[in-house]
Amino acid sequence: MADIPDVQAVETEDEYIHVRFRDPDQFDTIRTPDWAANVANSVSEGSEVRTGKEKDGDEWKVESVLIDRDNADEDQAREQAKQIVEKIES
């Protein structure tokens, strides 16, 4: 089983609660892939996942999860984001 990262920050923005797992500076490229949104939507409708390609490597990892504010408060968003990361990285 993969080592699931700890939540680094939770911030409420316009439409989303942004749950950050990794520092975006550790990645060369960050994307929001459709396949990850499909996984995320199975946990929380309307959510998105930002994945990053590591500097000095070819591996893509979850940088953050965006949970729709209409579906959760910050505590719920934190738990939902953990479930999403576990599904993607395990």
PDB file of N, CA, C and O in Angstrom, chain B, residues numbered from 101:
ATOM      1  N   MET B 101       0.846  -1.192   0.000  1.00  0.00           N
ATOM      2  CA  MET B 101       0.000   0.000   0.000  1.00  0.00           C
ATOM      3  C   MET B 101       0.887   1.248   0.000  1.00  0.00           C
ATOM      4  O   MET B 101       1.901   1.298   0.696  1.00  0.00           O
ATOM      5  N   ALA B 102       0.506   2.225  -0.764  1.00  0.00           N
ATOM      6  CA  ALA B 102       1.279   3.461  -0.869  1.00  0.00           C
ATOM      7  C   ALA B 102       1.210   4.254   0.429  1.00  0.00           C
ATOM      8  O   ALA B 102       0.270   4.127   1.214  1.00  0.00           O
ATOM      9  N   ASP B 103       2.229   5.069   0.625  1.00  0.00           N
ATOM     10  CA  ASP B 103       2.268   5.949   1.791  1.00  0.00           C
ATOM     11  C   ASP B 103       1.444   7.201   1.477  1.00  0.00           C
ATOM     12  O   ASP B 103       1.863   8.042   0.682  1.00  0.00           O
ATOM     13  N   ILE B 104       0.274   7.318   2.105  1.00  0.00           N
ATOM     14  CA  ILE B 104      -0.619   8.447   1.856  1.00  0.00           C
ATOM     15  C   ILE B 104      -0.088   9.661   2.616  1.00  0.00           C
ATOM     16  O   ILE B 104       0.153   9.574   3.820  1.00  0.00           O
ATOM     17  N   PRO B 105       0.097  10.793   1.929  1.00  0.00           N
ATOM     18  CA  PRO B 105       0.648  11.976   2.599  1.00  0.00           C
ATOM     19  C   PRO B 105      -0.342  12.614   3.567  1.00  0.00           C
ATOM     20  O   PRO B 105      -1.555  12.438   3.446  1.00  0.00           O
ATOM     21  N   ASP B 106       0.198  13.354   4.525  1.00  0.00           N
ATOM     22  CA  ASP B 106      -0.634  14.104   5.458  1.00  0.00           C
ATOM     23  C   ASP B 106      -1.152  15.372   4.786  1.00  0.00           C
ATOM     24  O   ASP B 106      -0.551  15.877   3.838  1.00  0.00           O
ATOM     25  N   VAL B 107      -2.264  15.872   5.285  1.00  0.00           N
ATOM     26  CA  VAL B 107      -2.811  17.141   4.803  1.00  0.00           C
ATOM     27  C   VAL B 107      -1.893  18.260   5.287  1.00  0.00           C
ATOM     28  O   VAL B 107      -1.584  18.346   6.476  1.00  0.00           O
ATOM     29  N   GLN B 108      -1.458  19.115   4.362  1.00  0.00           N
ATOM     30  CA  GLN B 108      -0.566  20.231   4.683  1.00  0.00           C
ATOM     31  C   GLN B 108      -1.333  21.521   4.978  1.00  0.00           C
ATOM     32  O   GLN B 108      -0.907  22.332   5.800  1.00  0.00           O
ATOM     33  N   ALA B 109      -2.474  21.702   4.295  1.00  0.00           N
ATOM     34  CA  ALA B 109      -3.250  22.930   4.472  1.00  0.00           C
ATOM     35  C   ALA B 109      -4.668  22.717   3.943  1.00  0.00           C
ATOM     36  O   ALA B 109      -4.896  21.917   3.036  1.00  0.00           O
ATOM     37  N   VAL B 110      -5.610  23.448   4.528  1.00  0.00           N
ATOM     38  CA  VAL B 110      -6.992  23.453   4.063  1.00  0.00           C
ATOM     39  C   VAL B 110      -7.417  24.915   3.969  1.00  0.00           C
ATOM     40  O   VAL B 110      -7.387  25.640   4.963  1.00  0.00           O
ATOM     41  N   GLU B 111      -7.813  25.344   2.772  1.00  0.00           N
ATOM     42  CA  GLU B 111      -8.196  26.737   2.553  1.00  0.00           C
ATOM     43  C   GLU B 111      -9.510  26.794   1.781  1.00  0.00           C
ATOM     44  O   GLU B 111      -9.677  26.092   0.783  1.00  0.00           O
ATOM     45  N   THR B 112     -10.431  27.618   2.234  1.00  0.00           N
ATOM     46  CA  THR B 112     -11.684  27.812   1.522  1.00  0.00           C
ATOM     47  C   THR B 112     -11.494  28.927   0.507  1.00  0.00           C
ATOM     48  O   THR B 112     -11.087  30.038   0.846  1.00  0.00           O
ATOM     49  N   GLU B 113     -11.800  28.605  -0.749  1.00  0.00           N
ATOM     50  CA  GLU B 113     -11.690  29.575  -1.831  1.00  0.00           C
ATOM     51  C   GLU B 113     -13.082  29.820  -2.389  1.00  0.00           C
ATOM     52  O   GLU B 113     -14.069  29.454  -1.750  1.00  0.00           O
ATOM     53  N   ASP B 114     -13.187  30.429  -3.562  1.00  0.00           N
ATOM     54  CA  ASP B 114     -14.476  30.798  -4.135  1.00  0.00           C
ATOM     55  C   ASP B 114     -15.460  29.635  -4.188  1.00  0.00           C
ATOM     56  O   ASP B 114     -16.455  29.638  -3.463  1.00  0.00           O
ATOM     57  N   GLU B 115     -15.203  28.658  -5.019  1.00  0.00           N
ATOM     58  CA  GLU B 115     -16.130  27.553  -5.221  1.00  0.00           C
ATOM     59  C   GLU B 115     -15.700  26.270  -4.517  1.00  0.00           C
ATOM     60  O   GLU B 115     -16.491  25.338  -4.373  1.00  0.00           O
ATOM     61  N   TYR B 116     -14.440  26.228  -4.078  1.00  0.00           N
ATOM     62  CA  TYR B 116     -13.871  24.986  -3.558  1.00  0.00           C
ATOM     63  C   TYR B 116     -13.237  25.160  -2.187  1.00  0.00           C
ATOM     64  O   TYR B 116     -12.883  26.260  -1.762  1.00  0.00           O
ATOM     65  N   ILE B 117     -13.113  24.024  -1.520  1.00  0.00           N
ATOM     66  CA  ILE B 117     -12.245  23.926  -0.348  1.00  0.00           C
ATOM     67  C   ILE B 117     -11.006  23.204  -0.854  1.00  0.00           C
ATOM     68  O   ILE B 117     -11.084  22.059  -1.298  1.00  0.00           O
ATOM     69  N   HIS B 118      -9.877  23.872  -0.786  1.00  0.00           N
ATOM     70  CA  HIS B 118      -8.615  23.397  -1.349  1.00  0.00           C
ATOM     71  C   HIS B 118      -7.854  22.654  -0.258  1.00  0.00           C
ATOM     72  O   HIS B 118      -7.436  23.254   0.732  1.00  0.00           O
ATOM     73  N   VAL B 119      -7.674  21.347  -0.439  1.00  0.00           N
ATOM     74  CA  VAL B 119      -6.959  20.518   0.534  1.00  0.00           C
ATOM     75  C   VAL B 119      -5.617  20.145  -0.090  1.00  0.00           C
ATOM     76  O   VAL B 119      -5.551  19.368  -1.043  1.00  0.00           O
ATOM     77  N   ARG B 120      -4.541  20.719   0.471  1.00  0.00           N
ATOM     78  CA  ARG B 120      -3.199  20.524  -0.093  1.00  0.00           C
ATOM     79  C   ARG B 120      -2.480  19.392   0.639  1.00  0.00           C
ATOM     80  O   ARG B 120      -2.469  19.335   1.869  1.00  0.00           O
ATOM     81  N   PHE B 121      -1.876  18.484  -0.152  1.00  0.00           N
ATOM     82  CA  PHE B 121      -1.118  17.363   0.390  1.00  0.00           C
ATOM     83  C   PHE B 121       0.381  17.511   0.201  1.00  0.00           C
ATOM     84  O   PHE B 121       1.162  17.030   1.022  1.00  0.00           O
ATOM     85  N   ARG B 122       0.788  18.170  -0.873  1.00  0.00           N
ATOM     86  CA  ARG B 122       2.215  18.327  -1.160  1.00  0.00           C
ATOM     87  C   ARG B 122       2.482  19.754  -1.656  1.00  0.00           C
ATOM     88  O   ARG B 122       1.606  20.411  -2.218  1.00  0.00           O
ATOM     89  N   ASP B 123       3.698  20.200  -1.432  1.00  0.00           N
ATOM     90  CA  ASP B 123       4.120  21.531  -1.856  1.00  0.00           C
ATOM     91  C   ASP B 123       4.165  21.590  -3.384  1.00  0.00           C
ATOM     92  O   ASP B 123       4.843  20.768  -4.002  1.00  0.00           O
ATOM     93  N   PRO B 124       3.472  22.526  -4.000  1.00  0.00           N
ATOM     94  CA  PRO B 124       3.489  22.600  -5.462  1.00  0.00           C
ATOM     95  C   PRO B 124       4.871  22.889  -6.033  1.00  0.00           C
ATOM     96  O   PRO B 124       5.119  22.621  -7.209  1.00  0.00           O
ATOM     97  N   ASP B 125       5.769  23.428  -5.229  1.00  0.00           N
ATOM     98  CA  ASP B 125       7.120  23.727  -5.707  1.00  0.00           C
ATOM     99  C   ASP B 125       7.952  22.470  -5.961  1.00  0.00           C
ATOM    100  O   ASP B 125       9.007  22.556  -6.590  1.00  0.00           O
ATOM    101  N   GLN B 126       7.503  21.309  -5.489  1.00  0.00           N
ATOM    102  CA  GLN B 126       8.264  20.077  -5.714  1.00  0.00           C
ATOM    103  C   GLN B 126       7.960  19.456  -7.081  1.00  0.00           C
ATOM    104  O   GLN B 126       8.508  18.411  -7.432  1.00  0.00           O
ATOM    105  N   PHE B 127       7.071  20.119  -7.857  1.00  0.00           N
ATOM    106  CA  PHE B 127       6.664  19.573  -9.148  1.00  0.00           C
ATOM    107  C   PHE B 127       7.087  20.481 -10.295  1.00  0.00           C
ATOM    108  O   PHE B 127       7.118  21.705 -10.163  1.00  0.00           O
ATOM    109  N   ASP B 128       7.413  19.849 -11.433  1.00  0.00           N
ATOM    110  CA  ASP B 128       7.683  20.588 -12.670  1.00  0.00           C
ATOM    111  C   ASP B 128       6.387  21.031 -13.329  1.00  0.00           C
ATOM    112  O   ASP B 128       6.286  22.145 -13.843  1.00  0.00           O
ATOM    113  N   THR B 129       5.400  20.148 -13.308  1.00  0.00           N
ATOM    114  CA  THR B 129       4.137  20.367 -14.001  1.00  0.00           C
ATOM    115  C   THR B 129       2.997  19.960 -13.085  1.00  0.00           C
ATOM    116  O   THR B 129       3.097  18.959 -12.376  1.00  0.00           O
ATOM    117  N   ILE B 130       1.911  20.730 -13.094  1.00  0.00           N
ATOM    118  CA  ILE B 130       0.706  20.367 -12.343  1.00  0.00           C
ATOM    119  C   ILE B 130      -0.468  20.384 -13.304  1.00  0.00           C
ATOM    120  O   ILE B 130      -0.648  21.327 -14.075  1.00  0.00           O
ATOM    121  N   ARG B 131      -1.275  19.306 -13.243  1.00  0.00           N
ATOM    122  CA  ARG B 131      -2.434  19.182 -14.123  1.00  0.00           C
ATOM    123  C   ARG B 131      -3.647  18.738 -13.326  1.00  0.00           C
ATOM    124  O   ARG B 131      -3.530  18.252 -12.200  1.00  0.00           O
ATOM    125  N   THR B 132      -4.808  18.912 -13.927  1.00  0.00           N
ATOM    126  CA  THR B 132      -6.070  18.447 -13.354  1.00  0.00           C
ATOM    127  C   THR B 132      -6.658  17.437 -14.346  1.00  0.00           C
ATOM    128  O   THR B 132      -7.490  17.798 -15.179  1.00  0.00           O
ATOM    129  N   PRO B 133      -6.227  16.174 -14.256  1.00  0.00           N
ATOM    130  CA  PRO B 133      -6.652  15.181 -15.254  1.00  0.00           C
ATOM    131  C   PRO B 133      -8.102  14.723 -15.074  1.00  0.00           C
ATOM    132  O   PRO B 133      -8.615  14.643 -13.958  1.00  0.00           O
ATOM    133  N   ASP B 134      -8.741  14.428 -16.200  1.00  0.00           N
ATOM    134  CA  ASP B 134     -10.130  13.963 -16.175  1.00  0.00           C
ATOM    135  C   ASP B 134     -10.274  12.645 -15.433  1.00  0.00           C
ATOM    136  O   ASP B 134     -11.236  12.452 -14.690  1.00  0.00           O
ATOM    137  N   TRP B 135      -9.314  11.726 -15.629  1.00  0.00           N
ATOM    138  CA  TRP B 135      -9.433  10.417 -14.975  1.00  0.00           C
ATOM    139  C   TRP B 135      -9.442  10.577 -13.455  1.00  0.00           C
ATOM    140  O   TRP B 135     -10.147   9.837 -12.769  1.00  0.00           O
ATOM    141  N   ALA B 136      -8.676  11.526 -12.917  1.00  0.00           N
ATOM    142  CA  ALA B 136      -8.640  11.735 -11.464  1.00  0.00           C
ATOM    143  C   ALA B 136      -9.945  12.345 -10.973  1.00  0.00           C
ATOM    144  O   ALA B 136     -10.392  12.047  -9.866  1.00  0.00           O
ATOM    145  N   ALA B 137     -10.560  13.201 -11.792  1.00  0.00           N
ATOM    146  CA  ALA B 137     -11.860  13.776 -11.422  1.00  0.00           C
ATOM    147  C   ALA B 137     -12.914  12.686 -11.331  1.00  0.00           C
ATOM    148  O   ALA B 137     -13.805  12.753 -10.485  1.00  0.00           O
ATOM    149  N   ASN B 138     -12.821  11.681 -12.196  1.00  0.00           N
ATOM    150  CA  ASN B 138     -13.760  10.564 -12.140  1.00  0.00           C
ATOM    151  C   ASN B 138     -13.640   9.827 -10.806  1.00  0.00           C
ATOM    152  O   ASN B 138     -14.649   9.484 -10.190  1.00  0.00           O
ATOM    153  N   VAL B 139     -12.417   9.588 -10.367  1.00  0.00           N
ATOM    154  CA  VAL B 139     -12.191   8.946  -9.068  1.00  0.00           C
ATOM    155  C   VAL B 139     -12.712   9.850  -7.948  1.00  0.00           C
ATOM    156  O   VAL B 139     -13.404   9.387  -7.042  1.00  0.00           O
ATOM    157  N   ALA B 140     -12.376  11.134  -8.016  1.00  0.00           N
ATOM    158  CA  ALA B 140     -12.784  12.084  -6.979  1.00  0.00           C
ATOM    159  C   ALA B 140     -14.301  12.183  -6.878  1.00  0.00           C
ATOM    160  O   ALA B 140     -14.847  12.251  -5.777  1.00  0.00           O
ATOM    161  N   ASN B 141     -14.977  12.193  -8.005  1.00  0.00           N
ATOM    162  CA  ASN B 141     -16.435  12.303  -8.010  1.00  0.00           C
ATOM    163  C   ASN B 141     -17.113  11.084  -7.397  1.00  0.00           C
ATOM    164  O   ASN B 141     -18.267  11.164  -6.976  1.00  0.00           O
ATOM    165  N   SER B 142     -16.411   9.964  -7.345  1.00  0.00           N
ATOM    166  CA  SER B 142     -16.983   8.776  -6.707  1.00  0.00           C
ATOM    167  C   SER B 142     -17.042   8.950  -5.186  1.00  0.00           C
ATOM    168  O   SER B 142     -17.775   8.234  -4.503  1.00  0.00           O
ATOM    169  N   VAL B 143     -16.265   9.908  -4.662  1.00  0.00           N
ATOM    170  CA  VAL B 143     -16.270  10.207  -3.224  1.00  0.00           C
ATOM    171  C   VAL B 143     -17.078  11.471  -2.945  1.00  0.00           C
ATOM    172  O   VAL B 143     -17.895  11.493  -2.025  1.00  0.00           O
ATOM    173  N   SER B 144     -16.854  12.520  -3.731  1.00  0.00           N
ATOM    174  CA  SER B 144     -17.507  13.806  -3.508  1.00  0.00           C
ATOM    175  C   SER B 144     -17.808  14.466  -4.851  1.00  0.00           C
ATOM    176  O   SER B 144     -16.893  14.872  -5.568  1.00  0.00           O
ATOM    177  N   GLU B 145     -19.079  14.569  -5.185  1.00  0.00           N
ATOM    178  CA  GLU B 145     -19.486  15.112  -6.476  1.00  0.00           C
ATOM    179  C   GLU B 145     -18.972  16.536  -6.675  1.00  0.00           C
ATOM    180  O   GLU B 145     -19.052  17.372  -5.775  1.00  0.00           O
ATOM    181  N   GLY B 146     -18.441  16.794  -7.872  1.00  0.00           N
ATOM    182  CA  GLY B 146     -17.953  18.127  -8.215  1.00  0.00           C
ATOM    183  C   GLY B 146     -16.528  18.405  -7.795  1.00  0.00           C
ATOM    184  O   GLY B 146     -16.045  19.525  -7.957  1.00  0.00           O
ATOM    185  N   SER B 147     -15.840  17.403  -7.255  1.00  0.00           N
ATOM    186  CA  SER B 147     -14.465  17.627  -6.801  1.00  0.00           C
ATOM    187  C   SER B 147     -13.471  17.416  -7.935  1.00  0.00           C
ATOM    188  O   SER B 147     -13.784  16.789  -8.948  1.00  0.00           O
ATOM    189  N   GLU B 148     -12.273  17.949  -7.747  1.00  0.00           N
ATOM    190  CA  GLU B 148     -11.203  17.841  -8.733  1.00  0.00           C
ATOM    191  C   GLU B 148      -9.910  17.488  -8.022  1.00  0.00           C
ATOM    192  O   GLU B 148      -9.758  17.724  -6.823  1.00  0.00           O
ATOM    193  N   VAL B 149      -8.984  16.922  -8.774  1.00  0.00           N
ATOM    194  CA  VAL B 149      -7.686  16.540  -8.218  1.00  0.00           C
ATOM    195  C   VAL B 149      -6.598  17.190  -9.060  1.00  0.00           C
ATOM    196  O   VAL B 149      -6.636  17.134 -10.289  1.00  0.00           O
ATOM    197  N   ARG B 150      -5.638  17.802  -8.397  1.00  0.00           N
ATOM    198  CA  ARG B 150      -4.465  18.348  -9.087  1.00  0.00           C
ATOM    199  C   ARG B 150      -3.305  17.388  -8.844  1.00  0.00           C
ATOM    200  O   ARG B 150      -2.946  17.088  -7.706  1.00  0.00           O
ATOM    201  N   THR B 151      -2.733  16.916  -9.949  1.00  0.00           N
ATOM    202  CA  THR B 151      -1.588  16.025  -9.848  1.00  0.00           C
ATOM    203  C   THR B 151      -0.350  16.745 -10.366  1.00  0.00           C
ATOM    204  O   THR B 151      -0.439  17.621 -11.226  1.00  0.00           O
ATOM    205  N   GLY B 152       0.797  16.365  -9.832  1.00  0.00           N
ATOM    206  CA  GLY B 152       2.044  16.991 -10.246  1.00  0.00           C
ATOM    207  C   GLY B 152       3.075  15.969 -10.651  1.00  0.00           C
ATOM    208  O   GLY B 152       3.155  14.887 -10.070  1.00  0.00           O
ATOM    209  N   LYS B 153       3.871  16.317 -11.659  1.00  0.00           N
ATOM    210  CA  LYS B 153       5.002  15.488 -12.082  1.00  0.00           C
ATOM    211  C   LYS B 153       6.222  15.986 -11.327  1.00  0.00           C
ATOM    212  O   LYS B 153       6.609  17.150 -11.432  1.00  0.00           O
ATOM    213  N   GLU B 154       6.817  15.078 -10.565  1.00  0.00           N
ATOM    214  CA  GLU B 154       7.937  15.456  -9.710  1.00  0.00           C
ATOM    215  C   GLU B 154       9.125  15.973 -10.515  1.00  0.00           C
ATOM    216  O   GLU B 154       9.419  15.484 -11.605  1.00  0.00           O
ATOM    217  N   LYS B 155       9.799  16.970  -9.955  1.00  0.00           N
ATOM    218  CA  LYS B 155      11.076  17.407 -10.519  1.00  0.00           C
ATOM    219  C   LYS B 155      12.024  16.231 -10.341  1.00  0.00           C
ATOM    220  O   LYS B 155      11.920  15.506  -9.351  1.00  0.00           O
ATOM    221  N   ASP B 156      12.921  16.031 -11.252  1.00  0.00           N
ATOM    222  CA  ASP B 156      13.892  14.939 -11.173  1.00  0.00           C
ATOM    223  C   ASP B 156      13.232  13.566 -11.179  1.00  0.00           C
ATOM    224  O   ASP B 156      13.760  12.633 -10.575  1.00  0.00           O
ATOM    225  N   GLY B 157      12.103  13.420 -11.839  1.00  0.00           N
ATOM    226  CA  GLY B 157      11.464  12.110 -11.893  1.00  0.00           C
ATOM    227  C   GLY B 157      10.325  12.077 -12.889  1.00  0.00           C
ATOM    228  O   GLY B 157       9.957  13.090 -13.485  1.00  0.00           O
ATOM    229  N   ASP B 158       9.774  10.873 -13.054  1.00  0.00           N
ATOM    230  CA  ASP B 158       8.670  10.684 -13.991  1.00  0.00           C
ATOM    231  C   ASP B 158       7.367  10.396 -13.286  1.00  0.00           C
ATOM    232  O   ASP B 158       6.334  10.238 -13.938  1.00  0.00           O
ATOM    233  N   GLU B 159       7.391  10.326 -11.963  1.00  0.00           N
ATOM    234  CA  GLU B 159       6.207   9.944 -11.213  1.00  0.00           C
ATOM    235  C   GLU B 159       5.259  11.124 -11.017  1.00  0.00           C
ATOM    236  O   GLU B 159       5.687  12.246 -10.746  1.00  0.00           O
ATOM    237  N   TRP B 160       3.963  10.846 -11.159  1.00  0.00           N
ATOM    238  CA  TRP B 160       2.914  11.833 -10.905  1.00  0.00           C
ATOM    239  C   TRP B 160       2.284  11.517  -9.563  1.00  0.00           C
ATOM    240  O   TRP B 160       1.974  10.360  -9.280  1.00  0.00           O
ATOM    241  N   LYS B 161       2.091  12.529  -8.738  1.00  0.00           N
ATOM    242  CA  LYS B 161       1.485  12.358  -7.415  1.00  0.00           C
ATOM    243  C   LYS B 161       0.416  13.428  -7.202  1.00  0.00           C
ATOM    244  O   LYS B 161       0.423  14.470  -7.858  1.00  0.00           O
ATOM    245  N   VAL B 162      -0.497  13.157  -6.279  1.00  0.00           N
ATOM    246  CA  VAL B 162      -1.535  14.138  -5.960  1.00  0.00           C
ATOM    247  C   VAL B 162      -0.897  15.312  -5.229  1.00  0.00           C
ATOM    248  O   VAL B 162      -0.227  15.134  -4.212  1.00  0.00           O
ATOM    249  N   GLU B 163      -1.112  16.512  -5.757  1.00  0.00           N
ATOM    250  CA  GLU B 163      -0.649  17.732  -5.092  1.00  0.00           C
ATOM    251  C   GLU B 163      -1.746  18.250  -4.176  1.00  0.00           C
ATOM    252  O   GLU B 163      -1.484  18.606  -3.028  1.00  0.00           O
ATOM    253  N   SER B 164      -2.985  18.293  -4.685  1.00  0.00           N
ATOM    254  CA  SER B 164      -4.093  18.783  -3.878  1.00  0.00           C
ATOM    255  C   SER B 164      -5.422  18.276  -4.425  1.00  0.00           C
ATOM    256  O   SER B 164      -5.516  17.799  -5.556  1.00  0.00           O
ATOM    257  N   VAL B 165      -6.444  18.398  -3.581  1.00  0.00           N
ATOM    258  CA  VAL B 165      -7.801  18.018  -3.958  1.00  0.00           C
ATOM    259  C   VAL B 165      -8.699  19.223  -3.712  1.00  0.00           C
ATOM    260  O   VAL B 165      -8.601  19.886  -2.680  1.00  0.00           O
ATOM    261  N   LEU B 166      -9.569  19.494  -4.669  1.00  0.00           N
ATOM    262  CA  LEU B 166     -10.525  20.587  -4.552  1.00  0.00           C
ATOM    263  C   LEU B 166     -11.913  19.981  -4.337  1.00  0.00           C
ATOM    264  O   LEU B 166     -12.424  19.256  -5.191  1.00  0.00           O
ATOM    265  N   ILE B 167     -12.508  20.284  -3.197  1.00  0.00           N
ATOM    266  CA  ILE B 167     -13.829  19.769  -2.847  1.00  0.00           C
ATOM    267  C   ILE B 167     -14.842  20.904  -3.024  1.00  0.00           C
ATOM    268  O   ILE B 167     -14.633  22.015  -2.537  1.00  0.00           O
ATOM    269  N   ASP B 168     -15.927  20.615  -3.719  1.00  0.00           N
ATOM    270  CA  ASP B 168     -16.986  21.602  -3.948  1.00  0.00           C
ATOM    271  C   ASP B 168     -17.533  22.080  -2.599  1.00  0.00           C
ATOM    272  O   ASP B 168     -17.929  21.263  -1.767  1.00  0.00           O
ATOM    273  N   ARG B 169     -17.557  23.398  -2.382  1.00  0.00           N
ATOM    274  CA  ARG B 169     -18.017  23.979  -1.104  1.00  0.00           C
ATOM    275  C   ARG B 169     -19.467  23.646  -0.788  1.00  0.00           C
ATOM    276  O   ARG B 169     -19.863  23.643   0.377  1.00  0.00           O
ATOM    277  N   ASP B 170     -20.255  23.368  -1.807  1.00  0.00           N
ATOM    278  CA  ASP B 170     -21.661  23.035  -1.585  1.00  0.00           C
ATOM    279  C   ASP B 170     -21.840  21.652  -0.968  1.00  0.00           C
ATOM    280  O   ASP B 170     -22.915  21.336  -0.457  1.00  0.00           O
ATOM    281  N   ASN B 171     -20.791  20.820  -1.012  1.00  0.00           N
ATOM    282  CA  ASN B 171     -20.896  19.435  -0.556  1.00  0.00           C
ATOM    283  C   ASN B 171     -20.210  19.155   0.773  1.00  0.00           C
ATOM    284  O   ASN B 171     -20.306  18.037   1.278  1.00  0.00           O
ATOM    285  N   ALA B 172     -19.514  20.143   1.362  1.00  0.00           N
ATOM    286  CA  ALA B 172     -18.753  19.842   2.578  1.00  0.00           C
ATOM    287  C   ALA B 172     -18.312  21.113   3.285  1.00  0.00           C
ATOM    288  O   ALA B 172     -18.188  22.174   2.674  1.00  0.00           O
ATOM    289  N   ASP B 173     -18.075  20.980   4.600  1.00  0.00           N
ATOM    290  CA  ASP B 173     -17.370  22.028   5.329  1.00  0.00           C
ATOM    291  C   ASP B 173     -15.884  21.636   5.333  1.00  0.00           C
ATOM    292  O   ASP B 173     -15.527  20.615   4.745  1.00  0.00           O
ATOM    293  N   GLU B 174     -15.022  22.412   5.974  1.00  0.00           N
ATOM    294  CA  GLU B 174     -13.588  22.139   5.912  1.00  0.00           C
ATOM    295  C   GLU B 174     -13.215  20.783   6.517  1.00  0.00           C
ATOM    296  O   GLU B 174     -12.354  20.090   5.976  1.00  0.00           O
ATOM    297  N   ASP B 175     -13.845  20.391   7.629  1.00  0.00           N
ATOM    298  CA  ASP B 175     -13.532  19.092   8.235  1.00  0.00           C
ATOM    299  C   ASP B 175     -13.962  17.941   7.327  1.00  0.00           C
ATOM    300  O   ASP B 175     -13.228  16.966   7.164  1.00  0.00           O
ATOM    301  N   GLN B 176     -15.142  18.056   6.742  1.00  0.00           N
ATOM    302  CA  GLN B 176     -15.621  17.026   5.817  1.00  0.00           C
ATOM    303  C   GLN B 176     -14.741  16.979   4.567  1.00  0.00           C
ATOM    304  O   GLN B 176     -14.435  15.900   4.058  1.00  0.00           O
ATOM    305  N   ALA B 177     -14.339  18.144   4.079  1.00  0.00           N
ATOM    306  CA  ALA B 177     -13.486  18.212   2.893  1.00  0.00           C
ATOM    307  C   ALA B 177     -12.151  17.519   3.144  1.00  0.00           C
ATOM    308  O   ALA B 177     -11.637  16.815   2.274  1.00  0.00           O
ATOM    309  N   ARG B 178     -11.595  17.719   4.331  1.00  0.00           N
ATOM    310  CA  ARG B 178     -10.325  17.073   4.696  1.00  0.00           C
ATOM    311  C   ARG B 178     -10.484  15.543   4.614  1.00  0.00           C
ATOM    312  O   ARG B 178      -9.637  14.863   4.036  1.00  0.00           O
ATOM    313  N   GLU B 179     -11.555  15.013   5.185  1.00  0.00           N
ATOM    314  CA  GLU B 179     -11.787  13.565   5.190  1.00  0.00           C
ATOM    315  C   GLU B 179     -12.065  13.036   3.784  1.00  0.00           C
ATOM    316  O   GLU B 179     -11.557  11.980   3.406  1.00  0.00           O
ATOM    317  N   GLN B 180     -12.860  13.757   3.019  1.00  0.00           N
ATOM    318  CA  GLN B 180     -13.161  13.340   1.651  1.00  0.00           C
ATOM    319  C   GLN B 180     -11.894  13.354   0.798  1.00  0.00           C
ATOM    320  O   GLN B 180     -11.675  12.444  -0.002  1.00  0.00           O
ATOM    321  N   ALA B 181     -11.071  14.368   0.961  1.00  0.00           N
ATOM    322  CA  ALA B 181      -9.825  14.470   0.191  1.00  0.00           C
ATOM    323  C   ALA B 181      -8.894  13.310   0.530  1.00  0.00           C
ATOM    324  O   ALA B 181      -8.245  12.762  -0.360  1.00  0.00           O
ATOM    325  N   LYS B 182      -8.821  12.931   1.795  1.00  0.00           N
ATOM    326  CA  LYS B 182      -7.991  11.785   2.189  1.00  0.00           C
ATOM    327  C   LYS B 182      -8.476  10.513   1.510  1.00  0.00           C
ATOM    328  O   LYS B 182      -7.670   9.705   1.048  1.00  0.00           O
ATOM    329  N   GLN B 183      -9.790  10.333   1.450  1.00  0.00           N
ATOM    330  CA  GLN B 183     -10.350   9.150   0.785  1.00  0.00           C
ATOM    331  C   GLN B 183      -9.995   9.130  -0.694  1.00  0.00           C
ATOM    332  O   GLN B 183      -9.680   8.078  -1.251  1.00  0.00           O
ATOM    333  N   ILE B 184     -10.047  10.290  -1.324  1.00  0.00           N
ATOM    334  CA  ILE B 184      -9.730  10.402  -2.751  1.00  0.00           C
ATOM    335  C   ILE B 184      -8.262  10.057  -2.994  1.00  0.00           C
ATOM    336  O   ILE B 184      -7.945   9.284  -3.899  1.00  0.00           O
ATOM    337  N   VAL B 185      -7.371  10.627  -2.191  1.00  0.00           N
ATOM    338  CA  VAL B 185      -5.939  10.353  -2.359  1.00  0.00           C
ATOM    339  C   VAL B 185      -5.648   8.874  -2.129  1.00  0.00           C
ATOM    340  O   VAL B 185      -4.849   8.277  -2.850  1.00  0.00           O
ATOM    341  N   GLU B 186      -6.283   8.292  -1.143  1.00  0.00           N
ATOM    342  CA  GLU B 186      -6.079   6.877  -0.876  1.00  0.00           C
ATOM    343  C   GLU B 186      -6.502   6.029  -2.082  1.00  0.00           C
ATOM    344  O   GLU B 186      -5.812   5.072  -2.431  1.00  0.00           O
ATOM    345  N   LYS B 187      -7.620   6.366  -2.716  1.00  0.00           N
ATOM    346  CA  LYS B 187      -8.070   5.626  -3.902  1.00  0.00           C
ATOM    347  C   LYS B 187      -7.086   5.773  -5.050  1.00  0.00           C
ATOM    348  O   LYS B 187      -6.837   4.812  -5.778  1.00  0.00           O
ATOM    349  N   ILE B 188      -6.528   6.957  -5.220  1.00  0.00           N
ATOM    350  CA  ILE B 188      -5.631   7.216  -6.350  1.00  0.00           C
ATOM    351  C   ILE B 188      -4.240   6.626  -6.115  1.00  0.00           C
ATOM    352  O   ILE B 188      -3.654   6.042  -7.026  1.00  0.00           O
ATOM    353  N   GLU B 189      -3.717   6.774  -4.911  1.00  0.00           N
ATOM    354  CA  GLU B 189      -2.315   6.412  -4.678  1.00  0.00           C
ATOM    355  C   GLU B 189      -2.113   5.035  -4.041  1.00  0.00           C
ATOM    356  O   GLU B 189      -0.979   4.652  -3.757  1.00  0.00           O
ATOM    357  N   SER B 190      -3.182   4.296  -3.816  1.00  0.00           N
ATOM    358  CA  SER B 190      -2.974   2.964  -3.233  1.00  0.00           C
ATOM    359  C   SER B 190      -3.078   1.879  -4.276  1.00  0.00           C
ATOM    360  O   SER B 190      -2.929   0.699  -3.957  1.00  0.00           O
TER     361      SER B 190
END
